[in-house]
Amino acid sequence: MNTSQLLCANVHENRWENIAQTVRHEAKRSLLNYFAVGFAGAHDPTIEKLVATYTSFSAKQQASIIGRPERTDMLNAAALNAMSANVFDYDDTHLRTVIHPTAPIAAALLAYAEVNRVSGRDFLQALILGMEVECRVGNAISPYHYNRGWHITSTCGALGAAIAIGWLLRLSPTQLNWALGGAANQACGIVETLGTMAKSLSVGNAARNGMLSALLAAQNFDGPLAPLDGVRGFLNVMGEKPDLAGINDKFGEHWEAALNTYKPYPCGIVLNPVIEACLQLSARKEVVHNLLQRLQSVEVTGQKLLRDRTDRPGVQTGRESQVSAQHAVAVSLLSGHAGLAQFSDAAVQDPANRALGAKLRFTVDDTFSIDAAKVTLHFVSEPSVTVVVEQARGSTGRPLTDQDIENKFKTLSTQADTGCDQDALIKAVWEIDALDDVGALMALARQS
């Protein structure tokens, strides 16, 4: 078997009993975080425009949209719920690849489960397998793929969604391979769209196109024999010297899905350690006193990816600010907070934030990991002050606790003002493997 066929065989042969309890629990954490950020984005202007447009083409009202009263068809619900969860860049992150694993897969699975009865155990296993394929393929083409400008959540997310839905459909290994082929042929998304509404389109397409590919494969809609590793397959077209062996190595023993992380701040993952350092500095009274009067410059040190992705001075919108180090540094230093309000249009237009952000300078040091950074404040006539964050809160070394994720969920769902029963949905997620019908989750997540 080639790499693609072996991967599909490994997925097909996987058994619930072979998935460690720790992996299952991490998937539940991923799902609860998904609902949290889905609520956060439910009424953002980006989602309002998308819902108005997508629902105008809907043929059926069979699936729900998180935090909203509308219902739409299964494919469009998958797209909209993936976009809502990703719109604020507040969703989970697989650090090695910078993939946001859950949104494209959970959105597809939840939409499918509203139309077709799915047990909680089957749902959780499909989620884990989809995330695993998504992240393993991402590993194989990293860092070239993202550095070249492909939005890796959108491209690899389509593959993960196809596998997850395909597993629920009990596709044969051959059909799973066809589903991969359909998804690979529709995998797209470019990094240039970050900070704009356009980014959401490809994240939604990942969920929608992955589901569509699996549904077609169930009808024996065929595809290439080697959609991943063919000469002109996904890995060779979108990667540089891809790691084929790693895609199937210890499949079912080592779980990339267990390495998921969750953000404490609504911004690009590379900004987390920077913000944490700035919040520590902001808590010092002597620093705040000197900040506006005597500050000469702010030096941010981190790996090259930090500068490449977040060196965005003079941003004009809250969406752009989520990937702007200039704004993140200024607003967290001045306000002492880093929530949704700090990454809004109003915060971006604050003259104090703009003036302080203009003083930022980057120093590249690739000995830093993606979850590490150093922030140094240089003053005109006083000693510099430095804070180093070696592992940001929310990283694999300092993970958010279950309670942290519950608190994030309650904060964001309260801000969304959807009227959902927070405690009931939290309980249902933690006990999902005992549910007979996962469709009950979306009933709890709809706007009442």
N, C-alpha and C positions, 0 to 999 in steps of 0.2 A: 504493500500500500504506500501511496505517496503521503506527504505530510497532511494534506487536507483530509484524505480518506481516513488516516489514522486518528486524527483529531475527532472526526465525526463518530468513529467507532468507539473511542474513549468516552465521548458524551453519551452515546447510546447504551453503553454497558455500565455506566455509573449507577450505583445503588445508594439509596438513602442511608443505609446502615454504614456505608463507607465514608460518610461525611462526618467529621468530628463535631462534637457538640460546640466547641469553640468557634468553628466555622459557621455553624448554623446561627449562633448567637450574634456573630458579627454581621450576618446578613439581616438579622432583625434590627440591629442598630442602624444599618444602612437604610432600611425601609422607613424607620421612624424619622431619621434625618431627612429622607426624601419628602415625607409628608410635611415636615416643618418648613422646608424651603419652597415646597409647592404652594402652601398657604401664603407664604411671603410674597410670591410673585403673582398670585391669582388675579389681582386687580391693578397691576402695573400697566401703564399706558401701552407698553409693547404687547402685553397679553390682551388688553381690551381690543386693540386693532386686529390682532390675530383671530380672536374669537369671533368678532363681527364678520370677518372675511371667510374663515373656514366654515362656520356654521351655515353660511348662506349657500354652501354647496352640499350640505349634508342631506343624504337621502333618508336617514333614519335617526331616531332619538333613542339610542339604546345604551349609551355609555355616558358617564358623568365627567365633569370637569372639576378638579379639586378647588374647593373654596368658592364655587360659583353655582348658580341655580340651573344653568343651561345643561341640556343633554345633546349629544351628537352621535354620529356613527362611530364605530369601533376604531377605524383607522385615524380619523381626525381627533378623537379623544386621546389616542396614544400620542399623537404629535403635540397637541396643546398641553397635555400634562407633562411631557418631557420639557417643553419650552418654559413652562411656568416654574419648574423646579430648578432650571439652570439660568434663568434670566438675570438674577442678582449675583451670579458667581458665588453663591453661598452653599453650594452643594458639596458632596464628598469628593475626595481626591485620592487616586492611587499614585503615590509620590514618584515612583520610578518613571512613570509615563506621563504624568500630569493629566491622565484621563479622569473625568468625572463619571464613575462607572454606573451609578444606579439609575439616573434619570431616564436614559433611553430604554433601559430594560424593564424597570418597574412600571413605567408608563404603559408600555406595550402589554405587559402581563396583566395589569389591573384592568385595562380596557377589555382584554380578551376574557377575563374572569367575570366581568359583568354580563357578558353575553353567553358564556359557556361555563357551566358549573365546574369550579376548580377547588380542590381541597387545599387547605393551608400548607400541608406538607408538600404537595406537588408544586404549589406556587413557590415555596421557599427553595426547593431543589432546583427548579427552573431558573430562579433568580441567581442562585449561586453558580450554576453552570454557565449561564449567559455572561455573568461578570468574569468568570474564569477565562472563558474564550476571549472575551474583549481585551482583558489585561495581558494575557499571554501573547496575543497577536501584537498588542501594543509594545510589549517588551521586545519582540523580535525586530521591530522597525525603529526603535528608539536609540539615540535621540534624533536621528536624521529626519524622521517623518515630521515631527513637530517643528524642528528647527528650519526645515525647508518651507514651512508655512501651511501645512495641513492641520486642520483643527481635529485633533486626534480623538476627542470625545465623539465627534460626529462620524468620523470614518470607522473607527473600531466599534463604536456603539451600534452601528447598523448590523455588524456581524454578530455581536452579542445578543441583540434583540431577535435576530433570525434563529439563533441556536436555542434561546429560551422558549420562544413560541413553538419552534420545531420539536423540542423535547416534550412540551405539553401535548402536542398533536400526536406524539408517539411515532414520529417519522422514522423510517428505516435509516441506517447509516448512509445509504445512497441518496435518499431524499434530503437528509440533513446537509449533505454535500451540495446538492442542488440549491438548497436554501442559502447556503454560504455564497454560492455563485451569484444568485440574484442580488443578495445584499452587497457583495463586493462590487457589483456592477453599478450600484446606486450610492456607493459610499463617497461622500463629498463634504467639504467644509474647509474654509480657509481662515487662517489666523488674522488676516487683514481686517476681518469683520468684527473683531473683538472691540468692545466699547460702543457698538452700534446695535440697533434692533435687528439688523441682518443676521447677526450671529445666531439668533434663536431659530431661524429657519432650518439650518442644517442639523441642529440638535433634535428638533421635531421630526425632521425627515429620517433621522437614524432610527427612531422608534417606529415610525410609520412604515418605512421601507423594509426594515427588518421583519416586521410582522407580515407585510404583504409578501415578502419572499418566501416565508415559511408556509403561508396559506397556499401560495401557488405550487410550491414543492409538494404539498399534500395532494395536489391534483396531477402529480407527475409532470409538472412543468420543469423540464430538465435544464441542466447547466453543464459547465466544463468539468472534466475529471479532476483538475487541480486548480480550483479557484484561488487558493492562497499561494501555492508554490509553483504554479505554471510559469513558463518562461515570461509570459506577459500577464501573470496573475498579480493579485493584490500586493503580495510581499515584494516582488521584484520591481513592480511599477512604482510603489509608494515607499519603498525602503532602499537602503544602500547596504549591501552585504548582509541581508537579513539573517537572523539567528533561527534557522529552521529547527534545529534540535530542541531548543528551549520550548517550543510550542507544545510538545507532547511529553517532555521529560518529567517523570514522576507525577503524571496526571492522576489526580485522585489521592495523592499522598501529600504533595505540597500544594497549598492553596494561595494563589495571588489574591483571591477574593477576601482572604482573612487579613490582608494588609491595607485595608481601606482606612482612610482618615477623614476627619470631620472638622469643618472650619468654625472657629469662634468669631470670625469677622467676614462681612460680605464683600469679598474682593478676590483678586487672583491669588492663588496659593503662595506664590513667591513673596507676596507682601506680608504674610502673617508674622514672620520673625521681625520684620521692620516695624510693624505696628506695635508688636509687643514691647520692643525696645523703646519706642516713643512713648507708650503709655507709662512705662517705668520712669522715664525721664520727666514726664508731665506730673508725676506724683511728687516730685521734689520741689519744694517751695522756692528754693534759691534758683532753680533752673527757670521756673515760670516767671520769676521776678525779672530775670535778665533776658528772657526770650525775645521780646520785641525791641527792647532798647539797645541791647549790646550784641545781639547775635550777628555773627559775620557770615557763617555758612553752616549747612548741615551736610556732613559726609556720610554716605551710606555705602557700606562695604558688603559685597556678597558675590555670588557666582555670576558669570556672564549672562545667564538666562534672566536674572533679576533686572539687569539694566536693559537687555534687549526687549523684554516684554513690558516694562513699566516706566521707561524714560519717556514720559508724555507730559510735558509742561503745557500750561495754558489750556487745560481741558475745559469744555463748555457745558457738559451735561453730567448728571449723576452716573449715567451708564458708563461714560468714558472714565469717570473718576475711580471706578472699580479696578482699573488696570493702570492707574497713575500713581507712581511713587511720590511725585511732587505733592499731589493732593493728600494721599494717605498720611504722609509724614506731617504735613501742616495741620490737618484737622485733628489727628490724634494727639499731637503736642499741645495744641491750643485748647481743645475741648476736654481732653482726658477720657474720651470715649471713642468707640469705633463700631457703631451699629448702623442700621439702615439710614437713620437720619443724618449721619455724618457722610454718607455717600449719596446725597440727594442733589437735585438741581440747585436748591437754595444754598447748601453748604459749598458747592462749587463756586457760586457767585459771590461768596463772602470775601470782601477785599483783604481781610487779615489772612485768610487761608491762601489767597493767591499771592500775596506779598511774601509770606513765609515759604511757600512752595518754590518760589523763584530762587531761593537761596540753596537749593539742594544740589549736591555734587555726588557723582558715583565714583567708587573705586572698585575695580573688578579683581576678585581674588577667588580663583576656582578651587582653592582648597576648602572653601565653604560648601556645605551641603545645601540642598534646596530649601531646607527648613532652618537655616542658620543665617544670621546677619549681624552686622555691627553698625551702630549709629553713633556718630561723634558730633557734638555741638561745639563749634569753634566760635569763641567770643572775641570781641575787639580788644579788650584789656584785661581779660580774666582767663584762668586756665580752662582748657577744653574739658568737656565731660563726655565720657564714653559708656555705652552699655552694649554688651555682647550677649546675644541670644544664641546658644549653641543648638538647641532644639526647641522649636516653637511649640507653644501649647496647641494641641490638636494633632501633632505629628505622631508617628508610630512610637517614638520614644517617650512622648508625654501625651497620651491619648485622652480625649474627652471621656469622662465617665458616663455610665448609663444615665445618671442623674443630670449630668451636664446636657446630654442630648434631650432628655425630657424637658429640662428648663428652656432649652432653645426652642423646642416645639411649642411649649406653652406661650413663650414670649411672642413668637412669630404668628401663631394662630390667633392670639388675642389681638395683636396689632391688625391682623387682617379682618377682624370683626365679622367672622363668618357664622357665629352662633353654634359651631360644632361642639359636641360633647368631648372635650379634650381627654378626660380621664378614660372614657370608654374606648376611644381610638388608641390611646397609649396601651391600654390593657389588651386590646385586640391584637396589636402588633407583637407585643411580648409573648402572646399565647397563640400566635398564628398557626403553628404546627398542629394545634388541636382543633382548628376551625374546619367545618365541613364545607363551607362556602365562602370563599374570599371576597365575593361580591359584596359581602356585608361591610368590608372596609370602606369601599367607596360610598356606601350609603351613609356612613359616619362622616365622611370627608366632604360631602356636598354642602353647599350653603343652605341653611335652614330658613 
